[in-house]
Structure formats: structure tokens, C-alpha cells
Amino acid sequence: MRPITVTLGPNAAVPVTSQMIRLDEWADAPLGVQVAVTGTVSFTVQHSFDEGPDSLVSPIPLASMFWDTSLLPTTGWVNGTVGASCSIATAPIWMRITLNSGTGSVRMVVSQYNVVEA
């Protein structure tokens, strides 16, 4: 799978959350995640195992989805201020990033392995 990239800022009205990145729950883990920071910002990366609003079997409204940070390293991913990279051993279904504050921008790249391109 080619990496998926989302960018927030600069000059965004904060806080602002990116579009959700849909991952392939049938593909192999781990995931590679990288956040690049430009300027002065605070960001939070989150994941969810909820099916989400597009599920044909068990849709969950976007506002009711549970977003978590427990798969990420303990520092630098919640209210992070500098760029970081990590791998996640378990692939969630969704990921997103929030620009909490600041005047710069954040770019998150997520790479998942052994995904079949549609």
C-alpha cells in the first residue's frame, strides 16, 4: 500500500481534526506512522476499532465513535510538539490526527503492509 498522508495547517482554525484514514483490518500489522511538524504546534494522533459510519452491518455514527491513543508510544503522540515515528503492532480500523493548537502545520503519514490495492 502506498502511504496515506493527511496535512493540517498552517493557519487552520484550531483545534481541527483531519479526515479519518481507513485501514485494512485484513492486512498484516504492523503499521508505520510518522508525524512531521512545521512551526509551533501541539497535535494528538488517535485510532479507533469502531466500524464507523460506513459499515453495512453495524454502523456507528461519527460522533459516537470511540477514539483512543493506547496503541501509540506513551510520549510524544498526545499533545506532541515535535515530529516522531513509530510502528504499531496492531492495526486499528481508523486513524486521525488533531492539530490542538499553534500556528504551524502537522503532516501524518500512515503505511500499512500487505494491503491489496483496489
PLY file of the C-alpha trace (Angstrom):
ply
format ascii 1.0
element vertex 118
property float x
property float y
property float z
element edge 117
property int vertex1
property int vertex2
end_header
0.00 0.00 0.00
1.23 3.43 -0.77
1.40 5.55 2.37
-1.64 7.68 3.17
-0.89 11.30 4.07
-3.04 13.93 5.80
-1.93 17.51 6.47
-3.42 20.15 8.77
-2.44 23.83 8.90
-0.86 26.26 8.68
-3.33 28.99 9.56
-6.04 26.45 10.43
-8.66 27.41 12.99
-7.62 25.19 15.90
-8.45 22.70 17.15
-9.03 20.92 13.83
-9.15 17.18 13.15
-8.12 15.50 9.91
-10.25 13.25 7.81
-10.28 9.68 9.07
-7.85 7.27 7.44
-9.47 3.88 6.78
-7.05 0.99 7.24
-7.37 -2.60 6.05
-8.29 -4.78 9.05
-7.45 -7.89 6.98
-3.91 -6.75 6.13
-0.84 -7.56 8.15
0.32 -5.41 11.01
2.46 -3.54 11.94
1.70 -0.05 10.76
4.28 2.65 10.27
3.24 6.10 11.48
5.16 9.35 11.05
4.25 12.90 12.02
6.19 15.86 10.64
5.85 19.23 12.33
6.41 22.68 10.85
6.38 25.68 13.16
4.97 25.63 16.68
2.10 23.20 17.19
0.51 20.70 19.54
-1.02 17.56 17.99
-2.67 14.29 19.02
-2.82 11.07 16.98
-5.77 8.75 17.63
-7.07 5.38 16.46
-10.41 3.57 16.57
-11.55 -0.03 16.20
-15.17 1.01 15.59
-16.67 0.07 12.25
-17.63 3.69 11.66
-20.50 5.29 9.79
-19.82 3.44 6.51
-20.38 -0.06 7.93
-23.12 -2.04 6.21
-23.55 -4.38 9.19
-23.04 -2.28 12.32
-22.73 1.44 11.54
-21.61 3.73 14.35
-22.23 7.46 13.91
-19.05 9.51 13.69
-19.93 11.44 16.85
-20.31 8.15 18.77
-17.03 6.55 17.70
-14.51 5.77 20.44
-11.08 7.32 19.75
-8.07 6.12 21.72
-4.29 6.60 21.93
-3.25 3.42 23.77
-1.55 1.74 20.78
0.87 4.65 20.40
4.07 5.21 22.40
3.46 6.80 25.78
5.13 10.12 24.97
5.06 12.46 22.01
1.75 11.42 20.45
-0.75 13.12 22.77
-0.16 16.88 22.82
3.03 16.22 20.86
5.13 19.19 19.75
7.90 17.62 17.66
7.93 15.16 14.78
8.00 11.46 15.56
7.85 7.99 14.01
6.70 4.67 15.40
5.31 1.30 14.46
2.04 -0.03 15.83
1.84 -3.79 16.40
-1.95 -3.99 15.95
-3.75 -2.38 13.01
-6.81 -0.34 14.02
-9.60 0.32 11.52
-9.31 4.13 11.57
-6.67 6.76 12.38
-6.73 10.54 12.53
-4.68 13.48 13.79
-5.81 16.63 15.58
-3.97 19.93 15.46
-4.66 21.08 19.02
-3.00 24.48 18.90
-0.28 26.51 17.26
0.48 28.43 14.10
2.33 25.75 12.16
1.25 22.53 10.50
1.36 18.77 11.00
1.60 16.03 8.40
0.82 12.43 9.31
1.82 9.52 7.06
0.46 6.01 7.74
1.88 2.98 5.95
0.27 -0.46 6.18
1.79 -3.66 4.83
0.41 -6.39 2.55
-2.68 -4.44 1.55
-4.35 -5.33 -1.73
-4.81 -2.22 -3.83
-8.33 -1.81 -5.20
0 1
1 2
2 3
3 4
4 5
5 6
6 7
7 8
8 9
9 10
10 11
11 12
12 13
13 14
14 15
15 16
16 17
17 18
18 19
19 20
20 21
21 22
22 23
23 24
24 25
25 26
26 27
27 28
28 29
29 30
30 31
31 32
32 33
33 34
34 35
35 36
36 37
37 38
38 39
39 40
40 41
41 42
42 43
43 44
44 45
45 46
46 47
47 48
48 49
49 50
50 51
51 52
52 53
53 54
54 55
55 56
56 57
57 58
58 59
59 60
60 61
61 62
62 63
63 64
64 65
65 66
66 67
67 68
68 69
69 70
70 71
71 72
72 73
73 74
74 75
75 76
76 77
77 78
78 79
79 80
80 81
81 82
82 83
83 84
84 85
85 86
86 87
87 88
88 89
89 90
90 91
91 92
92 93
93 94
94 95
95 96
96 97
97 98
98 99
99 100
100 101
101 102
102 103
103 104
104 105
105 106
106 107
107 108
108 109
109 110
110 111
111 112
112 113
113 114
114 115
115 116
116 117
